[in-house]
Amino acid sequence: MATAVTTSTEEFGMMKKALHYASVLVSAIFSPVVLPVFTFSVMLLSDATLPLERKWLIWSICMLSTTLIISGYVVFLKASGRVGSLDLDLREERTKPFIVGVVSNVVGFVLVYLLDAPPLVTWLMFCYVTSTLLVQVITRRWKVSIHATSIGGAVVAWAFYFGSVVAPWFVLVPIVGISRVVLHKHTTGQVIVGSLIGLCLTALQLRYFLR
């Protein structure tokens, strides 16, 4: 009996460890700084209507404004000891990075708009502005999941670009959300609210601007 209990405990421990590692992997792959790279790369680099130079210019602006500037700033904060981790685990640590993110997204949106980028790219950039701003406001009181917001917005953008074929990809929203809860980065409520912001706000705005 004791041996059976020990074996069961060991198996549970192994399953728990495997779930933890899987959650780390999911969180890394579907990070808020990785998803824009994939999304804008597909939308822009596969667009045969844009001249190559303009395509790369718009792509570079999108990468800088949604990924490189904010991630670089967070790395700087971590290296200088101003934040405890790159995940910005403490709600209070997120204020300045969010401000930098909003400003960066606004500049990115204005530039791609002036460059007459493809409509979906332009208005998706605008969605980054509004989603980041809303999450920043809420995070002053409550730490909403940025991962959940990001994957929610991404799958909606993919649906607008690829069509109904990406419907199964929406399962990524709960998968990413569960990974954040498993890693104790967020509560279930924070994940749900973040997902709804990404899904609903992005869908409503893209539907309005692209009609």
Wavefront OBJ file of the C-alpha trace (Angstrom):
o trace
v 0.000 0.000 0.000
v 2.790 2.398 0.968
v 4.589 1.671 -2.295
v 1.422 2.383 -4.305
v 0.920 5.707 -2.496
v 4.558 6.664 -3.080
v 4.321 5.810 -6.777
v 1.097 7.804 -7.107
v 2.720 10.788 -5.388
v 5.742 10.590 -7.663
v 3.544 10.416 -10.770
v 1.554 13.425 -9.570
v 4.789 15.301 -8.960
v 6.037 14.480 -12.447
v 2.740 15.565 -14.003
v 2.828 18.816 -12.055
v 6.401 19.473 -13.164
v 5.533 18.693 -16.791
v 2.559 21.075 -16.632
v 4.824 23.772 -15.223
v 7.392 23.372 -18.015
v 4.642 23.304 -20.635
v 3.218 26.524 -19.190
v 6.631 28.186 -19.302
v 6.993 27.170 -22.957
v 3.509 28.387 -23.892
v 4.079 31.706 -22.117
v 7.380 32.201 -23.948
v 6.069 31.295 -27.415
v 2.921 33.400 -27.090
v 4.586 36.293 -25.307
v 3.224 39.827 -25.905
v 6.548 40.722 -27.540
v 6.627 37.623 -29.778
v 3.061 37.656 -31.114
v 3.379 41.023 -32.940
v 6.504 39.749 -34.706
v 4.608 36.781 -36.132
v 1.413 38.707 -36.872
v 2.914 41.694 -38.680
v 5.524 39.549 -40.443
v 2.834 37.379 -42.011
v 0.640 40.329 -42.951
v 3.401 42.413 -44.482
v 5.998 40.039 -45.884
v 3.356 38.015 -47.726
v 1.787 41.132 -49.270
v 2.730 41.137 -52.952
v 1.135 44.542 -53.590
v 3.660 46.546 -51.562
v 7.035 47.641 -52.989
v 9.809 45.803 -51.165
v 11.396 48.938 -49.651
v 8.085 50.228 -48.296
v 7.157 46.776 -47.020
v 10.359 46.530 -44.978
v 10.004 50.103 -43.723
v 6.487 49.492 -42.425
v 7.547 46.133 -40.954
v 10.471 47.793 -39.160
v 8.193 50.443 -37.683
v 5.755 47.787 -36.450
v 8.566 45.752 -34.872
v 10.062 48.769 -33.150
v 6.798 50.158 -31.826
v 5.221 46.906 -30.619
v 8.225 44.799 -29.615
v 11.766 46.162 -29.625
v 11.321 49.459 -27.792
v 9.196 48.108 -24.961
v 11.191 44.876 -24.529
v 14.448 46.847 -24.621
v 13.122 49.203 -21.959
v 12.078 46.314 -19.703
v 15.505 44.687 -20.113
v 17.080 48.034 -19.143
v 14.875 48.251 -16.041
v 15.822 44.703 -15.046
v 19.544 45.262 -15.656
v 19.493 48.436 -13.567
v 17.655 46.690 -10.735
v 14.507 48.787 -11.035
v 12.242 45.770 -11.537
v 12.449 42.296 -10.065
v 11.867 40.279 -13.242
v 11.308 40.621 -16.963
v 7.707 39.483 -16.384
v 7.081 42.598 -14.255
v 5.438 40.465 -11.581
v 4.581 43.399 -9.344
v 1.695 45.574 -10.507
v 3.558 48.727 -9.469
v 6.442 47.841 -11.790
v 4.205 47.998 -14.850
v 3.340 51.701 -14.866
v 6.406 53.086 -16.664
v 6.679 50.212 -19.190
v 3.005 50.700 -20.043
v 3.534 54.423 -20.602
v 6.494 53.681 -22.881
v 4.374 51.058 -24.647
v 1.463 53.422 -25.263
v 3.712 56.214 -26.569
v 5.602 53.761 -28.775
v 2.358 52.328 -30.162
v 0.939 55.794 -30.861
v 4.056 56.804 -32.793
v 3.975 53.507 -34.677
v 0.320 53.957 -35.621
v 0.856 57.521 -36.850
v 3.827 56.473 -38.971
v 2.157 53.481 -40.640
v -0.963 55.588 -41.223
v 1.102 58.287 -42.948
v 2.892 55.619 -44.984
v -0.478 54.320 -46.179
v 0.150 50.801 -44.865
v -2.405 48.054 -45.594
v -5.637 48.834 -43.681
v -5.471 45.759 -41.447
v -1.903 46.593 -40.428
v -2.768 50.235 -39.785
v -5.820 49.583 -37.662
v -4.259 46.671 -35.830
v -1.583 49.142 -34.734
v -4.396 51.366 -33.492
v -5.784 48.398 -31.558
v -2.423 48.034 -29.832
v -2.730 51.659 -28.719
v -6.214 51.292 -27.245
v -5.666 47.854 -25.688
v -2.401 48.884 -24.041
v -3.978 52.088 -22.777
v -6.994 50.273 -21.320
v -4.846 47.611 -19.646
v -2.633 50.348 -18.215
v -5.618 52.117 -16.669
v -6.972 48.894 -15.146
v -3.529 47.809 -13.926
v -3.340 50.865 -11.697
v -5.770 48.941 -9.476
v -5.644 45.353 -10.730
v -2.979 43.368 -12.631
v -4.674 42.294 -15.863
v -2.892 39.586 -17.885
v -1.004 41.124 -20.810
v -0.413 37.645 -22.242
v -4.168 37.029 -22.325
v -4.885 40.412 -23.905
v -2.173 39.881 -26.502
v -3.245 36.395 -27.621
v -6.889 37.478 -27.716
v -6.078 40.385 -30.014
v -3.748 38.288 -32.145
v -6.216 35.507 -32.957
v -8.859 38.093 -33.879
v -6.371 39.771 -36.232
v -5.494 36.375 -37.724
v -9.211 35.724 -38.273
v -9.565 39.003 -40.170
v -6.526 38.148 -42.288
v -6.933 34.411 -42.914
v -10.705 34.022 -42.523
v -12.646 31.209 -40.858
v -9.804 28.711 -41.375
v -8.200 30.000 -38.157
v -11.243 29.264 -35.997
v -9.463 26.356 -34.222
v -6.678 28.762 -33.244
v -9.008 30.455 -30.760
v -8.266 27.522 -28.434
v -4.918 29.255 -27.874
v -6.703 31.886 -25.776
v -7.640 29.519 -22.908
v -4.354 27.616 -23.303
v -2.300 30.769 -22.784
v -4.612 31.881 -19.976
v -4.261 28.561 -18.158
v -0.471 28.745 -18.475
v -0.452 32.119 -16.695
v -2.592 30.753 -13.868
v -0.453 27.601 -13.543
v 2.668 29.779 -13.242
v 0.922 31.867 -10.555
v 1.406 35.022 -12.611
v -2.303 35.869 -12.612
v -5.612 34.842 -11.148
v -8.336 33.293 -13.272
v -10.255 36.574 -13.200
v -7.263 38.580 -14.422
v -6.799 36.157 -17.306
v -10.480 36.252 -18.282
v -10.605 40.053 -18.268
v -7.380 40.274 -20.279
v -8.727 37.796 -22.839
v -11.992 39.717 -23.204
v -10.133 42.980 -23.730
v -8.012 41.438 -26.474
v -10.856 39.593 -28.157
v -13.699 42.092 -27.912
v -11.857 45.394 -28.235
v -9.840 44.214 -31.232
v -12.856 42.647 -32.962
v -15.054 45.722 -32.480
v -12.406 48.152 -33.704
v -11.282 46.140 -36.720
v -14.893 45.509 -37.714
v -15.598 49.244 -37.512
v -12.464 50.504 -39.294
v -12.364 47.827 -41.992
v -16.018 47.901 -42.980
l 1 2 3 4 5 6 7 8 9 10 11 12 13 14 15 16 17 18 19 20 21 22 23 24 25 26 27 28 29 30 31 32 33 34 35 36 37 38 39 40 41 42 43 44 45 46 47 48 49 50 51 52 53 54 55 56 57 58 59 60 61 62 63 64 65 66 67 68 69 70 71 72 73 74 75 76 77 78 79 80 81 82 83 84 85 86 87 88 89 90 91 92 93 94 95 96 97 98 99 100 101 102 103 104 105 106 107 108 109 110 111 112 113 114 115 116 117 118 119 120 121 122 123 124 125 126 127 128 129 130 131 132 133 134 135 136 137 138 139 140 141 142 143 144 145 146 147 148 149 150 151 152 153 154 155 156 157 158 159 160 161 162 163 164 165 166 167 168 169 170 171 172 173 174 175 176 177 178 179 180 181 182 183 184 185 186 187 188 189 190 191 192 193 194 195 196 197 198 199 200 201 202 203 204 205 206 207 208 209 210 211
